[in-house]
Amino acid sequence: MSDFLYERLSELDGSFLIYEGPNSPMTVAAVAIFDAAKLRGKEGAIDLERIIEYVASRLYRIPRYRQRVEPAPVDRHPIWVDDARFNLRYHVRHSRLPPPANERTLKRTCARILEQRLDLHKPLWELWVVEGLEGDRVALASKTHHCMIDGVSGVDLLSVLMTPEPTEKIDPPPVWIPRRPPTALEYVTAEAGRRLATPLRAARALGRLVTNEEHARSDLRERLSAAGRFVATTFEGSTPTPINQPIGPHRRFDWLAMSLDEIDRVRERLGGTLNDVVLATTAGAMRKFLKHSRQTNVDDLQFKVMAPVSLRDSSERGRLGNRVTAWLVPLPIAERDPLKRLAHVRETTERFKQSHEALGADSVTQVVEWLGSTPIALGARLFEQSQPPFNLVVTNVPGPRRPLYLLGAPMLEAHPWVPLLGQLSVGIALFSYLRTLSWGFTADWDLVPDLHDLVGAVEEAFAELKRSAEQPRHDSPGEPTQSVRRKSARRVRPSR
């Protein structure tokens, strides 16, 4: 075994370093709130030393959290290397609010913490312990650079610290010996070996093509068709709105908790998936917010959301890095009727699933992997300077349905944070825990001073769907619209 270690960042992972800017820290984050009783020391204060000891005992499970990014020798491509000067106390930090601090104070404090850029010369994460909350609670604000995780992989520090059963035992950590970065000669030699292996992988892929020619051709046709639609949709763009303006460095953070039981009742009664209900609710909320809070005529808007879609299968669970693609979903914000909004969203997402729309963005991403970082850098500049191809990011992260604990302290709730960039002044992330779905809202401080109005609009839009679900209906619950049924029928091939 060599005494040096490195790993290349993929072009997709590296893109988030390119998009990083003074006003756009590419940080994926979450705020988890715990019962504080089990985290207190003998004198009654939160035992920070014990929390640091516990983090140290679990860190070996995610080696990336002791690595930093540096340019490789020769080609300067970003690589992960062990940080020989890693200091855990730099990354685990503490903040004390004047007790008893309410939820509004916590949200503003977390916004100030999460808006700060990570030091790109150190391992790209921080964990903040925030004490002083009313109700004898303590918050953990976890922030990680987007180049390390994709937000839907479920692999971050909080997921490693949580246990399904309460425990107060702290096992001693394994000895960690950092390995040195490669020299220029070692890097060139290792990269030559990696590139020589590429034809072998291509030969294996060709072998699969020969043995299953019809399937491979069909997959290629689907990918090319989906890629063409994705590129066309991207260049088609979206209509500028008051929330699509160049952002500044400061952020607002808010959240809204919804009952998953209520969402399930709406979904079972009206049909569709949880994501369909989320997107239909978002459409109703953005209609209200733009029309009433921004005095915008919503009838002629081409309003699109970027909805990340995970490409991970069961074999890839537990891996760091980004394995996501995206849907660019037009939202029917001109539609007044909540039932028709949901039907429109359902028809759109059903069409995307049947046409394998996620393959389009994935195929474009693979092309970028071959071409290198130049297209990404160009795209980053264009994204900063012009109207993006979508108006809003809405990402949904499925979470655990069973209780989780930190050193015996039960996690009560968790709220996600999505980064902003370019002219996207609002972002929405969702995270489910137990039987609650948390809507996390990130917004530019100056452009969206009335973020609470958007939160209220989401609450009102879902209430509309709930009322509609309670009314008698003539068709069967969960039945697709007629146009979806017709399109589905056309895709069914007759048996031979």
PEGIJO-V390870 format. One record per helix or strand of 3 or more residues. SS is the DSSP state (@ for helix, = for strand). FROM is the first residue (numbers start at 1). LEN is the number of residues. If there is no record, write none. Layout:
SS|FROM|LEN  SS|FROM|LEN
This chain:
@|11|9  =|27|9  @|37|3  @|48|14  @|63|4  =|67|5  =|78|5  @|88|4  =|92|10  @|103|13  =|125|9  =|137|9  @|157|5  @|184|28  @|213|24  =|251|9  @|260|11  @|274|20  =|304|7  @|314|3  =|324|7  @|338|17  @|358|14  @|374|12  =|392|6  =|409|9  =|426|8  =|436|9  @|451|20  @|482|10
